[in-house]
């Protein structure tokens, strides 16, 4: 019995006292625990969207807006997280949704139904010594009717490392 108790307590002590190698220290951040956080909200107005790849209503056209972020460096790009959210209203309440975000639309004009989607997505690139990092937000219409500009939208960008 003593032998079993001894082996059991030795096994518990071994499991409790095990410690792995120390991890990498985080960048100094807002939470004080070594995790770097950057959270910022941006509003993109209707006239700030840039039309890309042709003239309005051409096949393949879309809109984009670049948001410069000096905080988006190579460390965050290669080992951290870059998240982008869009603010919208659902049942009169403000909500945040992850990008990509697909918003369906429809209307009846002269008795004919029209349906389309607006798709919001993003990509990002790290900065270097000569240029800040950036997040590029895209708006693509399923019907390519880019003669109608996107509205004003609010986005939240989160960087952490």
mmCIF file of the C-alpha atoms, coordinates in Angstrom:
data_MODEL
# 
_entry.id   MODEL 
# 
loop_
_atom_site.group_PDB 
_atom_site.id 
_atom_site.type_symbol 
_atom_site.label_atom_id 
_atom_site.label_alt_id 
_atom_site.label_comp_id 
_atom_site.label_asym_id 
_atom_site.label_entity_id 
_atom_site.label_seq_id 
_atom_site.pdbx_PDB_ins_code 
_atom_site.Cartn_x 
_atom_site.Cartn_y 
_atom_site.Cartn_z 
_atom_site.occupancy 
_atom_site.B_iso_or_equiv 
_atom_site.pdbx_formal_charge 
_atom_site.auth_seq_id 
_atom_site.auth_comp_id 
_atom_site.auth_asym_id 
_atom_site.auth_atom_id 
_atom_site.pdbx_PDB_model_num 
ATOM 1   C CA . UNK A 1 1   ? 0.000   0.000  0.000   1.00 0.00 ? 1   UNK A CA 1 
ATOM 2   C CA . UNK A 1 2   ? 2.842   2.364  0.907   1.00 0.00 ? 2   UNK A CA 1 
ATOM 3   C CA . UNK A 1 3   ? 4.517   1.534  -2.370  1.00 0.00 ? 3   UNK A CA 1 
ATOM 4   C CA . UNK A 1 4   ? 1.356   2.436  -4.362  1.00 0.00 ? 4   UNK A CA 1 
ATOM 5   C CA . UNK A 1 5   ? 0.918   5.700  -2.418  1.00 0.00 ? 5   UNK A CA 1 
ATOM 6   C CA . UNK A 1 6   ? 4.567   6.576  -2.978  1.00 0.00 ? 6   UNK A CA 1 
ATOM 7   C CA . UNK A 1 7   ? 4.345   5.908  -6.723  1.00 0.00 ? 7   UNK A CA 1 
ATOM 8   C CA . UNK A 1 8   ? 1.078   7.830  -6.995  1.00 0.00 ? 8   UNK A CA 1 
ATOM 9   C CA . UNK A 1 9   ? 2.458   10.891 -5.168  1.00 0.00 ? 9   UNK A CA 1 
ATOM 10  C CA . UNK A 1 10  ? 5.673   10.740 -7.206  1.00 0.00 ? 10  UNK A CA 1 
ATOM 11  C CA . UNK A 1 11  ? 3.636   10.704 -10.428 1.00 0.00 ? 11  UNK A CA 1 
ATOM 12  C CA . UNK A 1 12  ? 1.532   13.680 -9.263  1.00 0.00 ? 12  UNK A CA 1 
ATOM 13  C CA . UNK A 1 13  ? 4.661   15.625 -8.249  1.00 0.00 ? 13  UNK A CA 1 
ATOM 14  C CA . UNK A 1 14  ? 6.257   14.910 -11.600 1.00 0.00 ? 14  UNK A CA 1 
ATOM 15  C CA . UNK A 1 15  ? 3.211   16.112 -13.540 1.00 0.00 ? 15  UNK A CA 1 
ATOM 16  C CA . UNK A 1 16  ? 2.782   19.242 -11.422 1.00 0.00 ? 16  UNK A CA 1 
ATOM 17  C CA . UNK A 1 17  ? 6.444   20.226 -11.520 1.00 0.00 ? 17  UNK A CA 1 
ATOM 18  C CA . UNK A 1 18  ? 6.875   19.852 -15.294 1.00 0.00 ? 18  UNK A CA 1 
ATOM 19  C CA . UNK A 1 19  ? 7.497   23.093 -17.146 1.00 0.00 ? 19  UNK A CA 1 
ATOM 20  C CA . UNK A 1 20  ? 8.124   23.541 -20.824 1.00 0.00 ? 20  UNK A CA 1 
ATOM 21  C CA . UNK A 1 21  ? 10.420  26.039 -22.472 1.00 0.00 ? 21  UNK A CA 1 
ATOM 22  C CA . UNK A 1 22  ? 9.503   29.701 -22.093 1.00 0.00 ? 22  UNK A CA 1 
ATOM 23  C CA . UNK A 1 23  ? 7.671   31.228 -25.044 1.00 0.00 ? 23  UNK A CA 1 
ATOM 24  C CA . UNK A 1 24  ? 8.543   34.384 -26.916 1.00 0.00 ? 24  UNK A CA 1 
ATOM 25  C CA . UNK A 1 25  ? 7.942   37.689 -25.171 1.00 0.00 ? 25  UNK A CA 1 
ATOM 26  C CA . UNK A 1 26  ? 5.165   39.707 -26.748 1.00 0.00 ? 26  UNK A CA 1 
ATOM 27  C CA . UNK A 1 27  ? 5.456   43.284 -27.863 1.00 0.00 ? 27  UNK A CA 1 
ATOM 28  C CA . UNK A 1 28  ? 4.423   45.863 -25.277 1.00 0.00 ? 28  UNK A CA 1 
ATOM 29  C CA . UNK A 1 29  ? 0.699   46.405 -25.564 1.00 0.00 ? 29  UNK A CA 1 
ATOM 30  C CA . UNK A 1 30  ? -2.350  48.020 -24.041 1.00 0.00 ? 30  UNK A CA 1 
ATOM 31  C CA . UNK A 1 31  ? -3.205  45.084 -21.782 1.00 0.00 ? 31  UNK A CA 1 
ATOM 32  C CA . UNK A 1 32  ? 0.156   45.122 -19.979 1.00 0.00 ? 32  UNK A CA 1 
ATOM 33  C CA . UNK A 1 33  ? 0.568   41.350 -20.329 1.00 0.00 ? 33  UNK A CA 1 
ATOM 34  C CA . UNK A 1 34  ? 3.021   41.503 -23.225 1.00 0.00 ? 34  UNK A CA 1 
ATOM 35  C CA . UNK A 1 35  ? 0.396   40.993 -25.956 1.00 0.00 ? 35  UNK A CA 1 
ATOM 36  C CA . UNK A 1 36  ? 0.356   43.798 -28.518 1.00 0.00 ? 36  UNK A CA 1 
ATOM 37  C CA . UNK A 1 37  ? -3.123  45.054 -29.424 1.00 0.00 ? 37  UNK A CA 1 
ATOM 38  C CA . UNK A 1 38  ? -4.075  47.740 -31.914 1.00 0.00 ? 38  UNK A CA 1 
ATOM 39  C CA . UNK A 1 39  ? -7.778  48.437 -32.434 1.00 0.00 ? 39  UNK A CA 1 
ATOM 40  C CA . UNK A 1 40  ? -8.986  51.315 -34.573 1.00 0.00 ? 40  UNK A CA 1 
ATOM 41  C CA . UNK A 1 41  ? -12.277 52.241 -36.216 1.00 0.00 ? 41  UNK A CA 1 
ATOM 42  C CA . UNK A 1 42  ? -12.311 53.929 -39.634 1.00 0.00 ? 42  UNK A CA 1 
ATOM 43  C CA . UNK A 1 43  ? -15.139 55.449 -41.643 1.00 0.00 ? 43  UNK A CA 1 
ATOM 44  C CA . UNK A 1 44  ? -14.905 55.266 -45.435 1.00 0.00 ? 44  UNK A CA 1 
ATOM 45  C CA . UNK A 1 45  ? -17.116 57.827 -47.156 1.00 0.00 ? 45  UNK A CA 1 
ATOM 46  C CA . UNK A 1 46  ? -18.874 57.314 -50.487 1.00 0.00 ? 46  UNK A CA 1 
ATOM 47  C CA . UNK A 1 47  ? -16.396 59.527 -52.350 1.00 0.00 ? 47  UNK A CA 1 
ATOM 48  C CA . UNK A 1 48  ? -13.337 57.782 -50.859 1.00 0.00 ? 48  UNK A CA 1 
ATOM 49  C CA . UNK A 1 49  ? -13.876 54.503 -52.733 1.00 0.00 ? 49  UNK A CA 1 
ATOM 50  C CA . UNK A 1 50  ? -11.546 54.138 -55.729 1.00 0.00 ? 50  UNK A CA 1 
ATOM 51  C CA . UNK A 1 51  ? -12.934 52.464 -58.872 1.00 0.00 ? 51  UNK A CA 1 
ATOM 52  C CA . UNK A 1 52  ? -10.530 49.797 -60.166 1.00 0.00 ? 52  UNK A CA 1 
ATOM 53  C CA . UNK A 1 53  ? -10.124 47.947 -63.475 1.00 0.00 ? 53  UNK A CA 1 
ATOM 54  C CA . UNK A 1 54  ? -11.956 50.002 -66.067 1.00 0.00 ? 54  UNK A CA 1 
ATOM 55  C CA . UNK A 1 55  ? -14.874 52.362 -66.404 1.00 0.00 ? 55  UNK A CA 1 
ATOM 56  C CA . UNK A 1 56  ? -18.076 52.241 -64.352 1.00 0.00 ? 56  UNK A CA 1 
ATOM 57  C CA . UNK A 1 57  ? -20.226 49.182 -65.130 1.00 0.00 ? 57  UNK A CA 1 
ATOM 58  C CA . UNK A 1 58  ? -17.410 47.385 -67.024 1.00 0.00 ? 58  UNK A CA 1 
ATOM 59  C CA . UNK A 1 59  ? -17.107 43.656 -66.391 1.00 0.00 ? 59  UNK A CA 1 
ATOM 60  C CA . UNK A 1 60  ? -14.643 43.029 -63.536 1.00 0.00 ? 60  UNK A CA 1 
ATOM 61  C CA . UNK A 1 61  ? -14.770 46.520 -62.021 1.00 0.00 ? 61  UNK A CA 1 
ATOM 62  C CA . UNK A 1 62  ? -14.771 46.959 -58.277 1.00 0.00 ? 62  UNK A CA 1 
ATOM 63  C CA . UNK A 1 63  ? -13.991 49.522 -55.568 1.00 0.00 ? 63  UNK A CA 1 
ATOM 64  C CA . UNK A 1 64  ? -11.214 49.652 -53.008 1.00 0.00 ? 64  UNK A CA 1 
ATOM 65  C CA . UNK A 1 65  ? -9.935  51.822 -50.175 1.00 0.00 ? 65  UNK A CA 1 
ATOM 66  C CA . UNK A 1 66  ? -6.437  51.606 -48.702 1.00 0.00 ? 66  UNK A CA 1 
ATOM 67  C CA . UNK A 1 67  ? -6.031  52.281 -44.994 1.00 0.00 ? 67  UNK A CA 1 
ATOM 68  C CA . UNK A 1 68  ? -2.430  52.983 -43.996 1.00 0.00 ? 68  UNK A CA 1 
ATOM 69  C CA . UNK A 1 69  ? -1.322  51.436 -40.697 1.00 0.00 ? 69  UNK A CA 1 
ATOM 70  C CA . UNK A 1 70  ? 2.248   52.145 -39.527 1.00 0.00 ? 70  UNK A CA 1 
ATOM 71  C CA . UNK A 1 71  ? 1.627   49.578 -36.749 1.00 0.00 ? 71  UNK A CA 1 
ATOM 72  C CA . UNK A 1 72  ? 1.290   46.761 -39.319 1.00 0.00 ? 72  UNK A CA 1 
ATOM 73  C CA . UNK A 1 73  ? 4.894   45.565 -39.426 1.00 0.00 ? 73  UNK A CA 1 
ATOM 74  C CA . UNK A 1 74  ? 6.600   42.368 -40.564 1.00 0.00 ? 74  UNK A CA 1 
ATOM 75  C CA . UNK A 1 75  ? 6.234   40.723 -37.110 1.00 0.00 ? 75  UNK A CA 1 
ATOM 76  C CA . UNK A 1 76  ? 2.451   41.146 -37.104 1.00 0.00 ? 76  UNK A CA 1 
ATOM 77  C CA . UNK A 1 77  ? 2.244   40.138 -40.769 1.00 0.00 ? 77  UNK A CA 1 
ATOM 78  C CA . UNK A 1 78  ? 4.167   36.891 -40.319 1.00 0.00 ? 78  UNK A CA 1 
ATOM 79  C CA . UNK A 1 79  ? 3.286   35.859 -36.765 1.00 0.00 ? 79  UNK A CA 1 
ATOM 80  C CA . UNK A 1 80  ? 0.281   37.905 -35.650 1.00 0.00 ? 80  UNK A CA 1 
ATOM 81  C CA . UNK A 1 81  ? -3.326  38.495 -36.628 1.00 0.00 ? 81  UNK A CA 1 
ATOM 82  C CA . UNK A 1 82  ? -5.001  41.132 -38.777 1.00 0.00 ? 82  UNK A CA 1 
ATOM 83  C CA . UNK A 1 83  ? -8.793  41.153 -38.527 1.00 0.00 ? 83  UNK A CA 1 
ATOM 84  C CA . UNK A 1 84  ? -11.290 43.468 -40.177 1.00 0.00 ? 84  UNK A CA 1 
ATOM 85  C CA . UNK A 1 85  ? -14.931 44.007 -39.249 1.00 0.00 ? 85  UNK A CA 1 
ATOM 86  C CA . UNK A 1 86  ? -17.730 45.995 -40.877 1.00 0.00 ? 86  UNK A CA 1 
ATOM 87  C CA . UNK A 1 87  ? -20.459 47.766 -38.920 1.00 0.00 ? 87  UNK A CA 1 
ATOM 88  C CA . UNK A 1 88  ? -24.023 47.309 -40.123 1.00 0.00 ? 88  UNK A CA 1 
ATOM 89  C CA . UNK A 1 89  ? -27.552 47.527 -38.727 1.00 0.00 ? 89  UNK A CA 1 
ATOM 90  C CA . UNK A 1 90  ? -29.716 44.469 -38.027 1.00 0.00 ? 90  UNK A CA 1 
ATOM 91  C CA . UNK A 1 91  ? -33.214 45.094 -36.683 1.00 0.00 ? 91  UNK A CA 1 
ATOM 92  C CA . UNK A 1 92  ? -32.143 48.650 -35.850 1.00 0.00 ? 92  UNK A CA 1 
ATOM 93  C CA . UNK A 1 93  ? -29.166 47.529 -33.763 1.00 0.00 ? 93  UNK A CA 1 
ATOM 94  C CA . UNK A 1 94  ? -25.538 48.091 -34.678 1.00 0.00 ? 94  UNK A CA 1 
ATOM 95  C CA . UNK A 1 95  ? -23.593 44.865 -35.266 1.00 0.00 ? 95  UNK A CA 1 
ATOM 96  C CA . UNK A 1 96  ? -20.041 44.016 -36.306 1.00 0.00 ? 96  UNK A CA 1 
ATOM 97  C CA . UNK A 1 97  ? -19.406 41.273 -38.847 1.00 0.00 ? 97  UNK A CA 1 
ATOM 98  C CA . UNK A 1 98  ? -16.133 39.735 -39.952 1.00 0.00 ? 98  UNK A CA 1 
ATOM 99  C CA . UNK A 1 99  ? -14.976 40.347 -43.486 1.00 0.00 ? 99  UNK A CA 1 
ATOM 100 C CA . UNK A 1 100 ? -15.649 38.903 -45.979 1.00 0.00 ? 100 UNK A CA 1 
ATOM 101 C CA . UNK A 1 101 ? -19.195 40.145 -45.647 1.00 0.00 ? 101 UNK A CA 1 
ATOM 102 C CA . UNK A 1 102 ? -21.899 39.605 -48.282 1.00 0.00 ? 102 UNK A CA 1 
ATOM 103 C CA . UNK A 1 103 ? -24.902 41.925 -48.250 1.00 0.00 ? 103 UNK A CA 1 
ATOM 104 C CA . UNK A 1 104 ? -27.821 40.956 -50.530 1.00 0.00 ? 104 UNK A CA 1 
ATOM 105 C CA . UNK A 1 105 ? -29.985 43.621 -52.188 1.00 0.00 ? 105 UNK A CA 1 
ATOM 106 C CA . UNK A 1 106 ? -33.050 43.670 -54.386 1.00 0.00 ? 106 UNK A CA 1 
ATOM 107 C CA . UNK A 1 107 ? -35.486 46.140 -55.863 1.00 0.00 ? 107 UNK A CA 1 
ATOM 108 C CA . UNK A 1 108 ? -38.350 46.307 -58.307 1.00 0.00 ? 108 UNK A CA 1 
ATOM 109 C CA . UNK A 1 109 ? -38.057 48.826 -61.155 1.00 0.00 ? 109 UNK A CA 1 
ATOM 110 C CA . UNK A 1 110 ? -40.987 49.177 -63.584 1.00 0.00 ? 110 UNK A CA 1 
ATOM 111 C CA . UNK A 1 111 ? -42.321 45.797 -62.491 1.00 0.00 ? 111 UNK A CA 1 
ATOM 112 C CA . UNK A 1 112 ? -38.982 44.006 -63.023 1.00 0.00 ? 112 UNK A CA 1 
ATOM 113 C CA . UNK A 1 113 ? -37.037 42.476 -60.138 1.00 0.00 ? 113 UNK A CA 1 
ATOM 114 C CA . UNK A 1 114 ? -33.313 43.134 -59.766 1.00 0.00 ? 114 UNK A CA 1 
ATOM 115 C CA . UNK A 1 115 ? -31.074 41.294 -57.305 1.00 0.00 ? 115 UNK A CA 1 
ATOM 116 C CA . UNK A 1 116 ? -27.381 41.723 -56.516 1.00 0.00 ? 116 UNK A CA 1 
ATOM 117 C CA . UNK A 1 117 ? -24.832 41.243 -53.741 1.00 0.00 ? 117 UNK A CA 1 
ATOM 118 C CA . UNK A 1 118 ? -22.216 43.571 -52.382 1.00 0.00 ? 118 UNK A CA 1 
ATOM 119 C CA . UNK A 1 119 ? -19.192 41.656 -51.105 1.00 0.00 ? 119 UNK A CA 1 
ATOM 120 C CA . UNK A 1 120 ? -16.755 43.360 -48.734 1.00 0.00 ? 120 UNK A CA 1 
ATOM 121 C CA . UNK A 1 121 ? -13.330 41.764 -48.308 1.00 0.00 ? 121 UNK A CA 1 
ATOM 122 C CA . UNK A 1 122 ? -9.796  42.778 -47.405 1.00 0.00 ? 122 UNK A CA 1 
ATOM 123 C CA . UNK A 1 123 ? -6.129  41.938 -47.646 1.00 0.00 ? 123 UNK A CA 1 
ATOM 124 C CA . UNK A 1 124 ? -3.068  43.448 -45.998 1.00 0.00 ? 124 UNK A CA 1 
ATOM 125 C CA . UNK A 1 125 ? 0.620   44.059 -46.514 1.00 0.00 ? 125 UNK A CA 1 
ATOM 126 C CA . UNK A 1 126 ? 3.339   44.817 -43.944 1.00 0.00 ? 126 UNK A CA 1 
ATOM 127 C CA . UNK A 1 127 ? 5.175   48.077 -43.870 1.00 0.00 ? 127 UNK A CA 1 
ATOM 128 C CA . UNK A 1 128 ? 8.887   48.604 -44.313 1.00 0.00 ? 128 UNK A CA 1 
ATOM 129 C CA . UNK A 1 129 ? 11.291  51.517 -43.821 1.00 0.00 ? 129 UNK A CA 1 
ATOM 130 C CA . UNK A 1 130 ? 9.902   53.456 -46.780 1.00 0.00 ? 130 UNK A CA 1 
ATOM 131 C CA . UNK A 1 131 ? 6.150   52.745 -46.541 1.00 0.00 ? 131 UNK A CA 1 
ATOM 132 C CA . UNK A 1 132 ? 3.590   52.055 -43.821 1.00 0.00 ? 132 UNK A CA 1 
ATOM 133 C CA . UNK A 1 133 ? 1.724   48.773 -43.770 1.00 0.00 ? 133 UNK A CA 1 
ATOM 134 C CA . UNK A 1 134 ? -1.821  48.851 -45.037 1.00 0.00 ? 134 UNK A CA 1 
ATOM 135 C CA . UNK A 1 135 ? -5.161  47.119 -45.161 1.00 0.00 ? 135 UNK A CA 1 
ATOM 136 C CA . UNK A 1 136 ? -6.971  47.235 -48.509 1.00 0.00 ? 136 UNK A CA 1 
ATOM 137 C CA . UNK A 1 137 ? -10.756 46.955 -48.300 1.00 0.00 ? 137 UNK A CA 1 
ATOM 138 C CA . UNK A 1 138 ? -12.609 45.855 -51.452 1.00 0.00 ? 138 UNK A CA 1 
ATOM 139 C CA . UNK A 1 139 ? -16.240 46.183 -52.518 1.00 0.00 ? 139 UNK A CA 1 
ATOM 140 C CA . UNK A 1 140 ? -17.381 43.960 -55.390 1.00 0.00 ? 140 UNK A CA 1 
ATOM 141 C CA . UNK A 1 141 ? -20.866 43.948 -56.884 1.00 0.00 ? 141 UNK A CA 1 
ATOM 142 C CA . UNK A 1 142 ? -22.245 40.729 -58.324 1.00 0.00 ? 142 UNK A CA 1 
ATOM 143 C CA . UNK A 1 143 ? -23.820 42.670 -61.219 1.00 0.00 ? 143 UNK A CA 1 
ATOM 144 C CA . UNK A 1 144 ? -20.783 44.985 -61.815 1.00 0.00 ? 144 UNK A CA 1 
ATOM 145 C CA . UNK A 1 145 ? -23.031 48.077 -61.659 1.00 0.00 ? 145 UNK A CA 1 
ATOM 146 C CA . UNK A 1 146 ? -20.159 50.229 -60.439 1.00 0.00 ? 146 UNK A CA 1 
ATOM 147 C CA . UNK A 1 147 ? -21.751 53.441 -61.696 1.00 0.00 ? 147 UNK A CA 1 
ATOM 148 C CA . UNK A 1 148 ? -23.397 53.322 -58.254 1.00 0.00 ? 148 UNK A CA 1 
ATOM 149 C CA . UNK A 1 149 ? -20.740 53.969 -55.610 1.00 0.00 ? 149 UNK A CA 1 
ATOM 150 C CA . UNK A 1 150 ? -20.698 52.140 -52.261 1.00 0.00 ? 150 UNK A CA 1 
ATOM 151 C CA . UNK A 1 151 ? -22.187 54.029 -49.356 1.00 0.00 ? 151 UNK A CA 1 
ATOM 152 C CA . UNK A 1 152 ? -20.391 55.272 -46.273 1.00 0.00 ? 152 UNK A CA 1 
ATOM 153 C CA . UNK A 1 153 ? -19.281 52.342 -44.119 1.00 0.00 ? 153 UNK A CA 1 
ATOM 154 C CA . UNK A 1 154 ? -17.527 52.026 -40.787 1.00 0.00 ? 154 UNK A CA 1 
ATOM 155 C CA . UNK A 1 155 ? -14.805 49.372 -40.320 1.00 0.00 ? 155 UNK A CA 1 
ATOM 156 C CA . UNK A 1 156 ? -12.821 48.148 -37.330 1.00 0.00 ? 156 UNK A CA 1 
ATOM 157 C CA . UNK A 1 157 ? -9.299  46.819 -37.791 1.00 0.00 ? 157 UNK A CA 1 
ATOM 158 C CA . UNK A 1 158 ? -7.640  44.724 -35.089 1.00 0.00 ? 158 UNK A CA 1 
ATOM 159 C CA . UNK A 1 159 ? -3.934  43.865 -35.034 1.00 0.00 ? 159 UNK A CA 1 
ATOM 160 C CA . UNK A 1 160 ? -2.464  41.618 -32.378 1.00 0.00 ? 160 UNK A CA 1 
ATOM 161 C CA . UNK A 1 161 ? 0.789   39.832 -31.800 1.00 0.00 ? 161 UNK A CA 1 
# 
